[in-house]
Amino acid sequence: MVLVLVPRPRLSWSVSLSVSLRPRPAESRTTDEDENDKRHPPPPLASPAPPCYDPPCVTCLTQTPLHERTAVVAKVPIALQLFSVRGECAKDLPATLKAVAGLGYVGVEPWGYGGDKLEWMGFPAKTLRRMLDDNGLACCGIHLATAALLGDNLPRTIELNQTLGNRFLIIAADKPRMSALNTIQELADILNSVAEKLKPLGMFTGYHAHGFDFTLIEGQTAWDRLFSLTSRDVIMQMDIGNCASGGGDPVATLRRFPGRARSVHLKDFGGPPGSVIGQGKADWPTIFHLCENSHHTEWYVVEEGGENGLGFDVSARSLQALRRMGK
């Protein structure tokens, strides 16, 4: 038996088995190898241990039942950007986190962090972590102001996110710096510098898409210029709906910068009022294919807008729509 491991992008490995069958001799005889096999029998395949996904190890793959060995794949986990339920967060954050977990989300992404305190929404970092753990939620990222990455704020930002167990420090938006070539360069320099400081800690910084990021400046969108100037360690947090609303093409943009979208915001566009993911014009099959095969995407993050958020109903229907798509 020959075992060949064929690596694919993150969290996806395939196993190809080639079996050579030879006629058995008319008379069998006991060999040293036979005796060794009796003393050290191979592990049973009937009850395999949970596979290791990052990457899968040979033992886990070979202990997977034969009919399941074509691929061992972990789905991209789905989180909720808490801006979607910000009205509820402001009223009762513990109850909101419990409700979000009850909907079936496995992660959350806080918003609006400025780096000036070791707390969010009035709760200390350690208390927040305990609330997340109690509800089985991971902190999949955080949206912050650019100022949170500068000067004395950066150590606090790092400390808070290490406490939360979060690796992705994402600038939510920086319209002033994304409005001219010289300030785009300034933002790129900030991101590159912070990315280098975070690398030894296993953390990343990045930038989240808004419609204004796709304004043309001297023949190139601000978004394309920013990510042409930043290292591959800087996360390109594509927001599908925001990109399209600003005249951008999310599919073309994902193709242009492979390997950069470790975290992606899922939001449709062009649908009727009250519509959710899958009811608009986004090409979800292509988007998911690119995320899962070209970008090593680690989190899908649902975000829906509205003055005070759109509440649990839209968040629930969005997740249900993704489940129907096999996510």
N, C-alpha and C positions, 0 to 999 in steps of 0.2 A: 504493500500500500504506500502510495506516495502522497504526501500532503503538501499542497501548494497554497500559500497565502498570497492573495492579490490585494494590495492596499488600495483603498479608495479614499475620498476625502473623509474628514473627521467623522468618527462614530460609525463608519460603514466599512465593513470588511467582508470579503466573500471567500468561500472555501471551495476549492476544486479538488475532487478526489478521483484518483486513478487507481483502479484495482486490477491486478494481474492475476488471473486464475490459471493454475497449472494442474495437470493430472496428478493425482496422488499415486505413489508407487504401489504396486500390488501388495507388498509387504512393508508395513511401517516398522520403524525402529525408534527406540528411545535415544535421544541425544542429550548432550549437556544443555543445549538451548531449551529442549522440552522440559527438563527438570527445573531450569531457571524460571520458565513460564509458570510452572506449577507453584513454585515458591513465591513468585511475585506476579500474580494475575493482574491484568489491566483493570482499571477502574470501570465500574458498570456505567452504561450509557442511559439507563432507564430514568435516573433521577439526577440530572445535571445540576451543578451549582449555578446560581445566577451568573450570567456572563459578565466579564469585565469589558466595558465599552470604550475605554479611552486610553490606548487601543485595546481590543480584545486580545487575550493571551491565547496561546496555542492550546493550553489545557482546557480552557473554557470552550473554545471552538470545537475541539475533538470530543468533548463530553456532551455536546448538543446532539439530540437525536438526529439520525441520518437524514430524515426527510426535512429537517429544519436547517440543514447546514449550508444551503445555498447562500444565505446572507444572515448576519446577525446585526440588526440595525436598531439603534435607539432613536426614538422620535425627538425632534427638537422640542424642548419644553415650552409651555406657553405661560406668559406672565401678563399682568395688567399694569399699565401705567396708571398710578393712583390719581393723576390729574383727571382721569375719566370719572372718578367718584369724589372729586375734591370737596363738594358740598357735604357729603357724608363724612369724609375725613375730618373736616372742620368741626362737625357736631360731635362725633364719637369715633375716634381712631381705632380703639380696640375692637369695638363692635363692627366697624367697617372691615378690618382685616379678617375677622372671623367670617363675615359674610362673603368676602372675596374668595376665601378658601373653600367655603361651602358651595360656591358656584363651580368649583373644579380647577381654579387656577393654582399653579404650584409656585408662582413667584410674583413679586410686585416690584415696581420701580417708583420710588419717591420722586418728587419734583421740587424745584424752587430752593435748593440748598445754596447758601451763600458763603459758607466756610468760616463764619465768624463765631460759631458756637458748636459744642459737641452735643448737639441735640437737633431734633427735627419735629416740627409741630408741637413744641413744648415738652417733648419726651426725651430724656437722656438716651445716649446711644445704647447703653447696656439694657435699658428698659425696652427700647425698640427691638433689640435682638431677641429678648425673651418673648416679646409679643409675637414676633415672626416665628420663632421656634415652637411656641405653644400652638400655633395654627398650621404648622407644617409648611410654612412659606419660606422661600429663599428671596434674598434681595438680589435681583438680577442686574441691577444697575441703578444709577441715580442721575437725575437731571439737575445740573447746577449752573450757576452763573460763572462766567469766565473768571471773575474775581476770586472764586473759591480755589482756583489753581495758582494764584499769585501770592508772592510774599509770605507773610506769616500765616495766611489762610491755608496754604497747601498742607503743612503738617497736620493741622486740625482736620482737614478734609480726608487725608489719608487715615488718620486715627479713627475717625467716625466710621469710615467705610470698612476698615479692617475689623472693627467691632461688629459691624453688620454682616460681615462675611462677603462683602461686595467687591468685585474686581474692576467694574466698568464705571469710570468717572466721565460722564458725558455732558458736554456743554449743550444746554437746551437750545440756545439761540444766541446769536451776537450780530444783530442787524447792523449796528454802526460799523463794525469791523468788516462785515461782508459787503459793504457798499462801494469800496474803491480798491484799486490794485494794491496800493501801499499798505492799507490796513488789513487786507486779506493776507499779505505777507507777514504782517505783525501777528495775526492770529495763528498762522502756520508755524511761526517761530515759537509761539507759546506752546502749542500742542506738541511740537517736536521735542522741545526742552522737557516738558512734563513727562512725555512718554519715556524718555531716557531715564528720568528719575524714578519712574514707577516700575520699570522693567525688572530690577532686582527684587522687587516685592511681589512680582507675579500679577501686577495690576496694569490697567490700560486706561488711556484717556481717549476721547473721541468727540465727534460733533454730530448733532441731530438736525435733520432736514426740516426746513420751512419753505413755504412758497417763494419768499423773497430771495432765497439762496440760488434760485434758478434764473435770476435776472442776468441778461447778457451785459458784460462789461468788456468793451473792446473785442467783441467777437467770441467771447468765451463766457460760460456761466460762472458765477462766483463759486458755485459748488465744485465744478470741475477744476477751477484754478486752485482752490484750497487743497483738494486731494491730490493734485499734481505736485503740490509743494510740500506735502507732508509724507512722513515715512509710513511704511506698511504697518507699523505698530500702532498707528492712529486709527481708531475705529471709525468707519463710515456708517453711522446709524441712519440708514435710509428709512424714510417715512413715506410709504407708498402714496397715500392720499395727499400729503403735503406737497410732495414732489410734483404730482400731476396738477395740483391746483395752481402751482406757479408756472405752469407751462413746460415743466420738465418731463422726461420720459423715464419712468423708474426702471423699466426693463433694460433700456439702452445704457442707463447709468450703472446698473448692476453689472452689465457686461463689460463696461469700460474700466472698472476698478475691481477685478477679481480678488478674492481673499480679504477684502476689507470690511465686509458687513457681518461682523461677529454678532451683532444685535440688530434686529430689524423691527420697525414699527409697522404693524398691520392695520391699515385703514383703507377703505375703498373710496372710490370717487365716482361722480357722475350718476349716482343712483337716485331714486325718489326719496322724499323726506322720510326720515325714520328708518332708512335702509341700513343694513349692516354688511359686513364682509361677505362677498359673494353676490351681492345684489346690485353692484355697480359695474364699472367698465374695466376694472383691473384684471389683468391676465394672470390670475392666480396660479394656474399650473406652471406657466413659465417662470413666474417669480419664485415659487417654491423650489422648482428644479435648480434654478441658479443659486438660491440660498444654500441648498443642501449639497450641491455638487461643485460649486465654484467659490463659495465664501466661508465654509466652515462655520456657518451660523450656529451660535450656541443658544440664542433665545429669540423666540417670537414674542413681541410685546404688543398687546392690543391697546390702542389708544383711540378714544372717541371724544370729540370736542363738546362744546356747549358752554354757556356762560358759567354755570355752576357744575359742569360735568353733566353727563346724561344718565347717571344713576345705574342701578344694578340691572335693570331690564335690558338695556342695550349691551351692557357688558356680558350678561348671560347669553343673549341671542348671538353675540359675536363668537363666543366660545363654542356654542352649539353649532354654528355654521362651520367653524373650523373642524370640529369633530366629524361633521358630515363629509368634509373634504379629506378625511383620513388623517387629520393632524392631531 
